[in-house]
Amino acid sequence: MVLPITELEYLRLSYRPDLRILFMRWKRLVSSQEHREGYTTSLDFARQHRAGHWLIDLRIRGLASSEDFSWVLTDFRRDMTQALPEAAFRVAYLVTPYNQEVITSRLPPQETTFRAFIEEQTAYQWLGVPVLEQ
C-alpha cells in the first residue's frame, strides 16, 4: 500500500487509511513561523483525507513556546473544526516523559481533544485504533 505523504524540510506528513490517522513527524527544532506553517499545511493535508485523528511526534522537535501552544488550542482548534466540521478531532502528542508533564500542565483540566503520550501504543488506543493481542 502506498501511503499519501507530504514532505517539508522540517516536517513529514503521512496518512494511514487503515488506521485513519494522520501522522505529523517533526524533523528538527522550528521557529514560531514554521510551527504555524506546519500546522496549517497539516490541516490542508488532513482535509484531503478527512482525517480527524492525528498523531504528532514531538520527540525530536520538542515543545512549542507557550504562546504557540495557546495558538494551537485556540486559533488552530477553530480552524480544524471549520475545515472538517464532521470530524471528531483527537490529537495525540508523542513526547518524552519530561515533556509529557509540561504539555499536560498547559492543557485545560477538562481537555478532550489534545493529550500527550510517551508510548505510541497508548496513543493509538486513545485514538481508537484496535490493538492486536500478541
SVG drawing of the C-alpha trace seen along z (x, -y; Angstrom):
<svg xmlns="http://www.w3.org/2000/svg" viewBox="-20 -34 36 47">
<polyline fill="none" stroke="black" stroke-width="0.4" points="0.0,0.0 1.4,-3.4 0.8,-5.9 -0.1,-9.5 2.9,-11.7 3.8,-15.4 7.3,-16.4 8.6,-19.7 12.2,-20.5 11.2,-20.3 8.0,-18.1 6.8,-14.8 3.1,-14.2 1.6,-10.8 -1.8,-9.3 -2.6,-5.7 -6.1,-4.9 -6.1,-1.5 -5.8,-3.3 -7.5,-6.5 -4.6,-8.5 -2.6,-11.5 1.0,-11.3 2.8,-14.5 6.5,-13.9 8.7,-17.0 12.3,-16.5 14.0,-19.4 13.5,-22.4 11.4,-25.0 10.7,-28.7 7.3,-30.0 6.5,-30.7 7.5,-27.2 5.4,-25.8 2.3,-27.6 3.0,-26.8 3.5,-23.2 0.1,-23.0 -1.6,-24.9 0.0,-22.5 -1.1,-19.6 -4.7,-20.8 -4.7,-21.1 -3.4,-17.5 -6.0,-16.3 -8.8,-17.9 -7.8,-15.9 -8.1,-12.6 -10.9,-13.7 -8.5,-12.9 -9.7,-13.9 -7.3,-11.7 -3.7,-12.9 -0.5,-11.6 2.0,-14.4 5.6,-13.2 7.4,-16.0 10.3,-13.8 12.8,-15.4 11.4,-18.9 10.4,-19.4 7.6,-21.6 6.4,-24.8 6.5,-28.0 3.5,-28.6 2.3,-31.3 2.4,-28.9 0.8,-26.2 -2.0,-28.6 -2.4,-29.3 -2.9,-25.6 -5.5,-25.3 -7.5,-28.4 -7.0,-29.6 -5.9,-26.3 -8.6,-24.3 -11.2,-26.7 -9.6,-26.2 -9.7,-22.5 -13.4,-22.4 -14.2,-24.8 -12.1,-22.7 -13.6,-19.4 -16.9,-20.0 -18.0,-16.4 -14.8,-15.1 -14.5,-14.3 -10.9,-15.5 -8.4,-13.8 -4.8,-14.9 -2.2,-12.7 1.2,-14.2 4.1,-11.7 6.6,-13.3 9.5,-12.5 8.5,-11.8 9.6,-15.2 7.7,-17.0 4.6,-14.9 4.4,-16.6 4.9,-20.1 2.4,-19.7 -0.2,-18.2 0.2,-21.2 -0.5,-23.5 -3.8,-21.8 -7.1,-22.8 -8.2,-20.3 -11.3,-19.1 -9.4,-18.8 -10.8,-16.0 -9.2,-16.8 -5.5,-17.0 -3.5,-14.6 0.2,-13.8 1.7,-10.3 5.1,-8.7 4.2,-5.4 2.9,-5.1 0.6,-2.1 -1.1,-4.0 -1.7,-6.9 -3.1,-4.5 -5.6,-3.1 -6.7,-6.6 -7.1,-7.5 -9.4,-4.5 -7.1,-2.1 -7.7,1.6 -4.6,3.1 -3.8,6.6 -3.1,9.1 0.5,10.5"/>
</svg>
